[in-house]
């Protein structure tokens, strides 16, 4: 099983998408890694809240903008528009 399938399975089984690792939520970590497929999987989960702040006080969209990740930023904005 590859990482996207593992992540999807964990989300489907109710994994805690709010759990923070090194101060970041799963979504913020995926943004930092530019893991677009993982971001999409997390955004499809009804329990993911994009505005959830990391321990550093930022959230996924702010992080994508700060890092200059335009593709990730567009993806997150498209999620907000749904």
Order of alpha helices (4+ residues) and beta strands (2+ residues): alpha-alpha-alpha-alpha-alpha
